[in-house]
Amino acid sequence: MSKNIYCRFLVLIGLCFTLLGLVSCGWPVTETKTYHAPNWTPDGRIVAEVQVVKLQRTLISNSEYVGGYTGIVIMDKDGSNEELLFETPTGGVSRIEMSPSGNYVGVISGWVLDLYSSSGQLLQSIVPDPIVDHIKFSPDESKLYGSEFSVSMSFFDVPSLDLLLHNELGGSGIWHSNNTILYRDRDIVLALFNFSTSERFLYDLNMVPEIYLSSSGKVLSFGAGERYEYTLGESEETNTPFSYSPYNYQDFTNQQLSPDGKEIVMGAKSIFSNAGAGIYILDIENGGITFIK
């Protein structure tokens, strides 16, 4: 008698667990996305890292992790038409840079520099020595420029990422041609470095960290609420102040100036930030910050 009761008890327990599983499977899965390290694509869209977390309610828990991934996405600058380019093995991306043709994607995660094809094939992965926090592809995509916290510069072959040249004088910069880099020298002036000859020329122009070339060939840079515009060979500059209101510029990270110098795409710092996590665009000329997603 006691044996039959015990067997019935086990069957009842099994039915309960089965019912629990069926009920849990019937509840919808919610998906949350957070975005990091935004930058501009060559055609004026936004590229960023996405971290996706999938949660499902169960009888035991209001939210149970059931899956997720990290990856690189592109989207229109208003956040629409989001496309997953490829998934990445880990998160923590601090910099994404697309080559001029879009065929290559450079990704910095911690101390690691990865080079992907646009289809998501990992072509090479290295830990540069010294490390780099800023990367730019040459116009012909044969070289990748990297700088170490505005201290030194390195040139890598594409796609092997073999080190071609290292120089102790360097900074965040932009390619001026296939062999020359415009960058912010450690003396806070604009400098031109020739990859072929290792010669350096200093311009009498004070610079702020991020440097870009506009479609008209003017040098653009920005920092802490001011945008500068230069014409090479001239010592004059145009300074346009702008505001991060209602936030402060310290609230944002990975700030990237658009090629035309009119907008800044940026991510919010997750800690000590008044802005919530996500992608923002600041309109320099007309003012205002728009939360994208």
N, C-alpha and C positions, 0 to 999 in steps of 0.2 A: 504493500500500500504506500509506504513512505517513498519507495523508489518511483512509483508512478507520479506522485505529487512533485518529486524533484525534477523529473523529466518535463512535466507540464510547466514547471517554473522556468526551466531553461528555454523552452519553446516560447513562453511569454516574453522573456527577456529579449530573445532574438527578434520577435515580432516588433517589440518596442524600438529596438535599434534600427530595424528596417524602416519602420514608419518615420522615425526621426530623420533618417537619410532621405526618404522620399519627400518629406515636408521641406527639408533644407534645400534640396535640389529644386524645389518649386519656387523658392524665393529668388527674385532677380539679383543679378550681380551689378554692383555699382562700381564705376570706374572713375578714378580721380587722376588728373594730370597736373604736374608742375613743370615749369619751364625755366631753363637756366642758360647762361652764356650766349645770349642772342648776338647775332651779327647780320650784316647785309650780304645777300647773294649778289653775283655780278649783274643780275637783271633787276635789282632793286626790291627783291623779296626778303624775307627774314628766314635765317637758319638758326636753329637752337637745339639744345638738348631737351628731351622730354623724359620725365620719369612717370611711369604709369603704375598705379596700384589698383588692383581689383579686390573688392571686398564683398562678402555675402553674409546676410543675416542668417543665423541659425537659432535653434531653440535654446542653445547654451549661451550664445554670445550675440550681441547686437551687430558686431562686425568681425568677420573672420577672413583673414588673408587667403585668397584663393588663386593668386597669380599676379603677374606684372612683368614689366620689362623697362629698360632704358634704351633710348635710341636718338637718332638725329632726324629732325623733321625740318621741312621747309613750308612756308605759308605766305600768303599775301600779307602786306604790311598792316592790314586791318584784322589779321588773324583768321581770315577765311581760307578755304581751299587748302587745308593742312594735309601734307603728304608725308608719310614715313619713308625716309630714304633708306635707312637700315638700322638694325638694332646694334647696340654696343654691349660688351660683356660687363662693364661696370659703369657706375655713375661718377659724379664728382668732376664733370667737365668744367674747365675754367676758360677755355678758348676754342673757338671753331673758326676755321678759315677755309673758304672755297677758292679754288684756282679760277683764273679769269674765264676759262671755258666751262667750268663746272665739272671737269673730268676727275678732279682730285679734291679730297676733303682732308684737311689737317686738323687733328684734335689733340688738345693738351689735357691730360687728366693726371693731376698730381705732378709727379716728375716725369711722366711718360709722354712721349710724342708718338702718335699713331698717324699713319698715312693710309687713307682708304680711297678706293675708287668710288665713283658716284653710285655704283650698284651695290656698294657695301662690302666689297672684297678688301680684307685687310692686307695691304701691300707690304707694309713694314712697320715695326714697332721698336722704338729705341728709348733708352734713358740718356739724353744728351749730357755731356760733361764739358762745360757747365750746363745746368738746366736752362730752359728757356720759358718765358712767360708770354711771348709775343711772336707771332709768325706771319709771314707774307710770302706769297708765291711771286716769282718773277713773271713778267708779261709773257715770256715764251714757255713758262712752266718747266723750265729745266733746273731751276734752283729754288730752294726754300730758305728764306732769311729768318733767323731767330735771334732774339735779344734776351739778355738775362737782366731783368729788373733795371733797365736803363744803365747797365754797367758795361756789358760787352756784347759783341755780335758774333754770330756763327752762320756759315753758309752750308747748306746740305744739298746733296744731289737728289733729284727727283727722277725715279721713284725709290732709289736704293736707300736714301737718307744717309749715305756716307758723308762724313764731314769733309768739306772741300777747303774751308778756310775758317780760322778763328782769329779775332782781333780783340784786344783788351779794351779798346775804345768803341763804345757802341751805345745803342739806345733804341727805343721803339721808333720805327720808321716805315717808309714806303719806297717801293721801287720807282726810280726816276726813268730808268731804262733797263735793258737786260743785264747791264753790268754795273749800274750805279744805284746807290741807296741814299735817299734823303732821310736824315734822322736827327733826333734831339741829342746833341752832344752832352757829355757830363758837365760842361761849362754852361749849359742851358742856352746854347745858340744852335742855329740850324747848320748842319754839316752835310757835305756830300762825300760819300766814300765810293771809290772805284774798286770793284772786285778784281779786275784784271791786274791793276798796278798797285793796289793797296794804298793809293794816294788819298789824302783827305783835304777837303777845302772847306773853310769856315766862312759862313755868311754873317754879316753884322745884323742879325735878326734874333731877338730873344724868342724862345719857343716854350710852349706848354706841351705836355707829354704826347698826346695822340696827334699824328700827322697824316694828312691825306692829300691827294692831288685831285682837283676838280677836273671836269671834262674840258674846261677852258685852259688847263695847265697851271692854274694858280695853286699855291700851297696853302692848305687849310689846316688849322689846328685849334683845339679847344681845351678848356679846363676851368673848373670852379666858376662857371657862369660867364665866361668870356670866349668869344670865337674870334680868331685872328685869320686874316687873309693877306697873303704875301705874293709878290711877283718877283721871281728870281732875278737877280741883278739889280734890284732896287732895294734901298734900305727902308722905304716907307712901308707902313702896314695899315690895314683897316681893322679896327677893333669894334666888334659888335657885342655889347653886353646882353645877356639873357637871364631869365629866372627859372629856377626849378620849383617855384611856388606851386602848390602848398607844401612841397617837400624841400629838403636840402640836398645838395649834390652828394653829400656823404651817405645818403640813404641808398644810393645806387652803385652797382658794380658793372664791370664789363661794358662801359659806355663806348659806343661806336658811332662815329660821325658818318652820315650818308655821303656818297661821292659828290653830291652837289652842295654839301655843307649846310643844308637847310634843316635837317632833322638828326636827332640822336636816338638810337635804339639802345636800350639798357635793361638790365635785370635788377631787381630789388635785392638788397642784402637781406638774408633770412634772419640775421641777428642784429639787434640794435637799429632797426629800421622802422620808420614811420609808415613806409609803403608795404603793402602785402606782397608776397612772393608772386613773381610772374614777369611778363614782358611789358615794357612801357616805351612809348615814343614821345620825345619832347620836340615840339615845333619851335625852332630857334627864332625864326623871323616873326611869327605871329603870336608866339607865347602859348602856353598850355601844355599839359602832360596828359596823354591818353593811355589808359590801361588797355592793353591788347588782349591778353588772356593769361 
